[in-house]
Protein backbone atom coordinates (compact mmCIF):
# COMPACT_ATOMS: atom_id res chain seq x y z
CA UNK A 1 0.00 0.00 0.00
CA UNK A 2 1.42 3.33 -1.03
CA UNK A 3 -0.10 5.51 1.70
CA UNK A 4 2.52 7.73 3.30
CA UNK A 5 2.97 7.75 7.10
CA UNK A 6 1.02 11.01 7.32
CA UNK A 7 -1.88 9.95 5.09
CA UNK A 8 -5.38 9.55 6.58
CA UNK A 9 -5.35 5.78 6.06
CA UNK A 10 -1.93 5.48 7.72
CA UNK A 11 -3.10 7.62 10.64
CA UNK A 12 -6.09 5.37 11.18
CA UNK A 13 -4.01 2.22 10.92
CA UNK A 14 -1.59 3.51 13.54
CA UNK A 15 -4.54 4.17 15.80
CA UNK A 16 -5.89 0.68 15.11
CA UNK A 17 -2.82 -1.00 16.52
CA UNK A 18 -2.83 1.11 19.68
CA UNK A 19 -6.55 0.84 20.35
CA UNK A 20 -7.36 -2.81 19.75
CA UNK A 21 -6.17 -4.10 23.12
CA UNK A 22 -7.47 -1.16 25.15
CA UNK A 23 -10.93 -0.80 23.66
CA UNK A 24 -11.76 -4.40 22.71
CA UNK A 25 -14.85 -5.58 24.64
CA UNK A 26 -14.07 -8.33 27.16
CA UNK A 27 -17.66 -9.39 27.89
CA UNK A 28 -20.58 -10.10 25.58
CA UNK A 29 -22.72 -7.25 26.93
CA UNK A 30 -20.12 -4.73 25.73
CA UNK A 31 -20.03 -6.17 22.21
CA UNK A 32 -22.34 -3.97 20.14
CA UNK A 33 -23.89 -5.07 16.85
CA UNK A 34 -23.79 -8.32 14.86
CA UNK A 35 -26.66 -9.59 17.03
CA UNK A 36 -27.44 -12.61 14.86
CA UNK A 37 -23.84 -13.83 14.93
CA UNK A 38 -23.41 -13.07 18.62
CA UNK A 39 -26.56 -14.93 19.62
CA UNK A 40 -25.71 -17.98 17.53
CA UNK A 41 -22.18 -18.22 18.91
CA UNK A 42 -23.40 -17.85 22.50
CA UNK A 43 -25.79 -20.80 21.97
CA UNK A 44 -22.93 -22.86 20.52
CA UNK A 45 -20.69 -22.10 23.50
CA UNK A 46 -23.38 -22.76 26.09
CA UNK A 47 -24.32 -26.08 24.49
CA UNK A 48 -20.67 -27.18 24.48
CA UNK A 49 -20.32 -26.14 28.12
CA UNK A 50 -23.32 -28.20 29.16
CA UNK A 51 -21.94 -31.25 27.35
CA UNK A 52 -18.50 -30.72 28.84
CA UNK A 53 -16.98 -30.53 25.34
CA UNK A 54 -14.86 -28.06 23.43
CA UNK A 55 -16.93 -25.88 21.06
CA UNK A 56 -16.86 -26.86 17.41
CA UNK A 57 -14.61 -24.92 15.04
CA UNK A 58 -15.93 -21.51 13.96
CA UNK A 59 -15.27 -19.24 10.97
CA UNK A 60 -15.98 -15.50 10.85
CA UNK A 61 -15.79 -13.52 7.61
CA UNK A 62 -16.45 -9.96 6.60
CA UNK A 63 -14.77 -6.61 5.87
CA UNK A 64 -11.73 -5.51 7.89
CA UNK A 65 -12.43 -3.95 11.28
CA UNK A 66 -15.95 -5.27 11.94
CA UNK A 67 -15.16 -7.41 14.98
CA UNK A 68 -13.85 -10.81 13.89
CA UNK A 69 -10.81 -10.73 16.19
CA UNK A 70 -12.90 -9.37 19.05
CA UNK A 71 -15.30 -12.30 18.68
CA UNK A 72 -12.39 -14.75 18.85
CA UNK A 73 -11.28 -13.15 22.13
CA UNK A 74 -14.83 -13.30 23.48
CA UNK A 75 -15.13 -16.98 22.57
CA UNK A 76 -11.97 -17.71 24.55
CA UNK A 77 -13.07 -15.56 27.49
CA UNK A 78 -16.52 -17.17 27.56
CA UNK A 79 -15.10 -20.63 28.18
CA UNK A 80 -12.10 -19.40 30.19
CA UNK A 81 -9.71 -20.84 27.61
CA UNK A 82 -6.17 -19.81 26.65
CA UNK A 83 -6.04 -17.99 23.31
CA UNK A 84 -3.25 -18.51 20.79
CA UNK A 85 -3.29 -16.07 17.86
CA UNK A 86 -1.51 -16.38 14.53
CA UNK A 87 -2.21 -15.63 10.86
CA UNK A 88 -2.46 -17.65 7.69
CA UNK A 89 0.56 -15.98 6.12
CA UNK A 90 2.72 -16.82 9.17
CA UNK A 91 2.20 -20.59 8.77
CA UNK A 92 4.44 -21.36 5.81
CA UNK A 93 5.74 -24.87 6.53
CA UNK A 94 4.48 -28.07 8.09
CA UNK A 95 6.88 -27.48 10.96
CA UNK A 96 5.26 -24.11 11.69
CA UNK A 97 1.85 -25.74 12.01
CA UNK A 98 3.23 -28.62 14.08
CA UNK A 99 4.95 -26.23 16.48
CA UNK A 100 1.76 -24.22 17.00
CA UNK A 101 -0.56 -27.19 17.47
CA UNK A 102 1.68 -29.31 19.70
CA UNK A 103 2.39 -26.36 22.01
CA UNK A 104 -1.28 -25.55 22.61
CA UNK A 105 -2.54 -25.97 26.14
CA UNK A 106 -5.44 -28.45 26.43
CA UNK A 107 -8.74 -26.66 25.86
CA UNK A 108 -7.19 -23.75 23.95
CA UNK A 109 -8.71 -21.51 21.31
CA UNK A 110 -6.48 -21.24 18.24
CA UNK A 111 -7.26 -18.06 16.30
CA UNK A 112 -5.98 -17.90 12.71
CA UNK A 113 -6.53 -14.50 11.13
CA UNK A 114 -6.75 -14.24 7.32
CA UNK A 115 -7.02 -18.01 7.23
CA UNK A 116 -7.55 -17.93 3.46
CA UNK A 117 -3.78 -17.34 3.13
CA UNK A 118 -2.97 -20.88 4.27
CA UNK A 119 -1.40 -22.92 1.48
CA UNK A 120 -3.19 -26.03 0.21
CA UNK A 121 -0.46 -28.19 1.71
CA UNK A 122 -0.97 -26.67 5.16
CA UNK A 123 -4.75 -26.99 4.78
CA UNK A 124 -4.42 -30.71 4.09
CA UNK A 125 -2.28 -31.16 7.19
CA UNK A 126 -4.87 -29.27 9.22
CA UNK A 127 -7.82 -31.49 8.27
CA UNK A 128 -7.01 -34.47 10.55
CA UNK A 129 -6.10 -32.06 13.34
CA UNK A 130 -9.58 -30.55 13.14
CA UNK A 131 -11.44 -33.82 12.69
CA UNK A 132 -9.67 -36.36 14.89
CA UNK A 133 -7.12 -34.42 16.91
CA UNK A 134 -3.93 -35.71 15.37
CA UNK A 135 -1.29 -34.36 12.99
CA UNK A 136 0.49 -36.49 10.39
CA UNK A 137 4.05 -35.38 9.74
CA UNK A 138 6.26 -36.97 7.05
CA UNK A 139 9.89 -37.36 8.11
CA UNK A 140 12.58 -37.94 5.52
CA UNK A 141 12.32 -38.27 1.75
CA UNK A 142 12.08 -41.05 -0.78
CA UNK A 143 11.84 -44.73 0.20
CA UNK A 144 13.06 -44.04 3.74
CA UNK A 145 10.32 -41.48 4.45
CA UNK A 146 7.94 -42.32 7.25
CA UNK A 147 4.82 -40.76 8.71
CA UNK A 148 4.65 -39.83 12.37
CA UNK A 149 1.25 -39.31 13.97
CA UNK A 150 1.25 -36.63 16.66
CA UNK A 151 -1.63 -36.59 19.11
CA UNK A 152 -2.84 -33.07 19.81
CA UNK A 153 -4.44 -31.53 22.88
CA UNK A 154 -8.16 -30.71 22.43
CA UNK A 155 -8.64 -27.27 20.90
CA UNK A 156 -11.12 -25.15 18.97
CA UNK A 157 -10.08 -23.34 15.82
CA UNK A 158 -11.56 -19.89 15.24
CA UNK A 159 -10.78 -18.66 11.75
CA UNK A 160 -11.26 -15.17 10.33
CA UNK A 161 -11.04 -13.97 6.77
CA UNK A 162 -11.88 -11.02 4.58
CA UNK A 163 -11.98 -13.32 1.53
CA UNK A 164 -14.19 -16.29 2.28
CA UNK A 165 -14.44 -17.14 -1.43
CA UNK A 166 -10.72 -17.95 -1.43
CA UNK A 167 -11.19 -20.59 1.26
CA UNK A 168 -11.33 -24.09 -0.16
CA UNK A 169 -14.60 -26.01 0.20
CA UNK A 170 -12.94 -28.83 2.20
CA UNK A 171 -11.63 -26.34 4.77
CA UNK A 172 -14.95 -24.50 5.03
CA UNK A 173 -16.72 -27.80 5.65
CA UNK A 174 -14.57 -28.42 8.75
CA UNK A 175 -16.16 -25.50 10.60
CA UNK A 176 -18.93 -27.46 12.25
CA UNK A 177 -19.70 -24.64 14.66
CA UNK A 178 -20.77 -22.46 11.77
CA UNK A 179 -19.59 -19.98 9.17
CA UNK A 180 -20.75 -16.50 10.15
CA UNK A 181 -20.78 -13.32 8.11
CA UNK A 182 -20.10 -10.00 9.82
CA UNK A 183 -21.32 -6.89 8.05
CA UNK A 184 -20.88 -3.13 8.28
CA UNK A 185 -22.41 -1.38 11.28
CA UNK A 186 -25.36 0.96 11.52
CA UNK A 187 -24.79 4.52 12.71
CA UNK A 188 -26.77 3.76 15.86
CA UNK A 189 -24.44 0.90 16.76
CA UNK A 190 -21.40 3.02 15.94
CA UNK A 191 -22.61 5.76 18.27
CA UNK A 192 -22.93 3.20 21.06
CA UNK A 193 -19.42 1.90 20.37
CA UNK A 194 -17.92 5.41 20.32
CA UNK A 195 -19.70 6.37 23.53
CA UNK A 196 -18.35 3.25 25.28
CA UNK A 197 -14.83 3.80 23.93
CA UNK A 198 -14.91 7.45 25.00
CA UNK A 199 -15.79 6.35 28.53
CA UNK A 200 -12.87 3.89 28.55
CA UNK A 201 -10.56 6.72 27.41
CA UNK A 202 -11.88 9.06 30.11
CA UNK A 203 -13.72 11.33 27.66
CA UNK A 204 -17.19 12.85 27.84
CA UNK A 205 -18.04 13.95 24.29
CA UNK A 206 -21.44 15.41 23.52
CA UNK A 207 -23.96 13.48 21.44
CA UNK A 208 -23.18 15.78 18.51
CA UNK A 209 -19.46 15.00 18.68
CA UNK A 210 -20.22 11.28 18.85
CA UNK A 211 -22.47 11.59 15.81
CA UNK A 212 -19.87 13.49 13.79
CA UNK A 213 -17.30 10.77 14.48
CA UNK A 214 -19.82 8.01 13.72
CA UNK A 215 -20.70 9.61 10.38
CA UNK A 216 -17.05 9.53 9.35
CA UNK A 217 -16.30 6.01 10.59
CA UNK A 218 -16.94 4.10 7.35
CA UNK A 219 -19.51 1.92 9.16
CA UNK A 220 -16.56 0.18 10.86
CA UNK A 221 -15.87 0.04 14.62
CA UNK A 222 -12.09 -0.11 14.17
CA UNK A 223 -12.14 3.14 12.21
CA UNK A 224 -14.55 4.69 14.72
CA UNK A 225 -12.23 3.94 17.64
CA UNK A 226 -9.15 5.10 15.78
CA UNK A 227 -10.80 8.35 14.70
CA UNK A 228 -12.06 8.99 18.22
CA UNK A 229 -8.53 8.83 19.57
CA UNK A 230 -7.13 10.99 16.77
CA UNK A 231 -9.78 13.64 17.45
CA UNK A 232 -8.94 13.49 21.13
CA UNK A 233 -5.24 13.94 20.31
CA UNK A 234 -6.04 16.94 18.12
CA UNK A 235 -8.04 18.58 20.92
CA UNK A 236 -5.29 17.92 23.48
CA UNK A 237 -2.47 19.22 21.29
CA UNK A 238 -4.36 22.42 20.46
CA UNK A 239 -5.65 22.75 24.05
CA UNK A 240 -9.28 22.87 22.97
CA UNK A 241 -12.50 21.40 24.27
CA UNK A 242 -13.81 18.37 22.40
CA UNK A 243 -16.58 20.23 20.60
CA UNK A 244 -18.33 19.50 17.28
CA UNK A 245 -16.29 22.24 15.59
CA UNK A 246 -13.05 20.73 16.89
CA UNK A 247 -14.14 17.32 15.61
CA UNK A 248 -14.71 18.90 12.18
CA UNK A 249 -11.31 20.63 12.31
CA UNK A 250 -9.56 17.38 13.19
CA UNK A 251 -11.33 15.45 10.41
CA UNK A 252 -10.38 18.16 7.92
CA UNK A 253 -6.74 17.89 8.98
CA UNK A 254 -6.84 14.12 8.48
CA UNK A 255 -8.45 14.56 5.06
CA UNK A 256 -11.66 12.76 6.06
CA UNK A 257 -14.91 14.21 4.74
CA UNK A 258 -18.42 14.06 6.20
CA UNK A 259 -19.02 10.63 4.66
CA UNK A 260 -15.76 9.19 5.96
CA UNK A 261 -14.03 9.23 2.58
CA UNK A 262 -10.33 10.06 2.40
CA UNK A 263 -8.26 11.60 -0.37
CA UNK A 264 -7.37 8.07 -1.47
CA UNK A 265 -11.04 7.15 -1.86
CA UNK A 266 -11.57 10.28 -3.90
CA UNK A 267 -8.50 9.45 -5.98
CA UNK A 268 -10.02 6.05 -6.72
CA UNK A 269 -13.28 7.64 -7.89
CA UNK A 270 -11.48 10.31 -9.92
CA UNK A 271 -9.25 7.68 -11.56
CA UNK A 272 -12.31 5.66 -12.53
CA UNK A 273 -14.00 8.78 -13.89
CA UNK A 274 -11.08 10.46 -15.65
CA UNK A 275 -8.85 7.53 -16.56
CA UNK A 276 -11.55 5.05 -17.57
CA UNK A 277 -14.48 7.32 -18.49
CA UNK A 278 -16.49 5.94 -15.59
CA UNK A 279 -15.79 2.32 -16.42
CA UNK A 280 -16.07 -0.52 -16.70
CA UNK A 281 -12.47 -0.94 -15.55
CA UNK A 282 -10.72 -4.07 -14.34
CA UNK A 283 -9.30 -4.10 -10.82
CA UNK A 284 -5.75 -4.68 -12.07
CA UNK A 285 -5.99 -1.78 -14.49
CA UNK A 286 -7.29 0.47 -11.71
CA UNK A 287 -4.56 -0.70 -9.35
CA UNK A 288 -1.90 0.00 -11.97
CA UNK A 289 -3.27 3.48 -12.66
CA UNK A 290 -3.28 4.26 -8.93
CA UNK A 291 0.09 2.59 -8.25
CA UNK A 292 -1.60 0.36 -5.69
CA UNK A 293 -1.84 -3.36 -5.09
CA UNK A 294 -5.06 -5.02 -6.36
CA UNK A 295 -5.70 -6.38 -2.84
CA UNK A 296 -5.60 -2.82 -1.49
CA UNK A 297 -8.14 -1.76 -4.09
CA UNK A 298 -10.48 -4.64 -3.26
CA UNK A 299 -10.12 -4.67 0.52
CA UNK A 300 -9.46 -1.03 1.51
CA UNK A 301 -11.22 1.20 -1.01
CA UNK A 302 -14.03 -0.74 -2.61
CA UNK A 303 -16.09 -2.25 0.26
CA UNK A 304 -17.20 1.12 1.62
CA UNK A 305 -17.60 2.71 -1.82
CA UNK A 306 -19.85 -0.22 -2.77
CA UNK A 307 -21.85 0.26 0.41
CA UNK A 308 -22.35 3.95 -0.42
CA UNK A 309 -23.46 2.99 -3.92
CA UNK A 310 -20.71 5.07 -5.54
CA UNK A 311 -19.39 2.16 -7.61
CA UNK A 312 -20.66 -1.14 -8.95
CA UNK A 313 -18.86 -4.37 -9.75
CA UNK A 314 -19.88 -5.93 -13.04
CA UNK A 315 -18.55 -8.87 -15.02
CA UNK A 316 -16.61 -6.39 -17.16
CA UNK A 317 -15.18 -4.39 -14.26
CA UNK A 318 -15.84 -1.47 -11.92
CA UNK A 319 -18.38 1.20 -12.89
CA UNK A 320 -18.82 4.68 -11.43
CA UNK A 321 -22.51 5.12 -10.58
CA UNK A 322 -24.55 8.29 -10.85
CA UNK A 323 -24.29 8.68 -7.07
CA UNK A 324 -20.52 8.53 -7.41
CA UNK A 325 -20.58 11.13 -10.18
CA UNK A 326 -22.80 13.38 -8.10
CA UNK A 327 -20.38 13.09 -5.17
CA UNK A 328 -17.50 14.19 -7.40
CA UNK A 329 -19.61 16.99 -8.80
CA UNK A 330 -19.57 15.73 -12.35
Secondary structure, DSSP 8 states (H G I E B T S, - for coil): ----TTSHHHHHHHHHHHHHHHHS-SSGGG--S-HHHHHHHHHHHHHHHHHT-----EEEEESTTSSHHHHHHHHHHHTT--EEEEEGGG--SHHHHHHHHHT--TTEEEEEETGGGS-HHHHHHHHHHHHTSEEEEEESSGGG-EEEEEE---EEEEEEES-GGGS-HHHHTT-TTEEEEE----HHHHHHHHHHHHHHTT----HHHHHHHHHTSTT-HHHHHHHHHHHHHHHHHTT----HHHHHHHHHHHT--TTS--HHHHHHHHIIIIIHTTEEE-HHHHHHHHT--HHHIIIIIHHHHHHHTSEEEETTEEEE-HHHHHHHT-
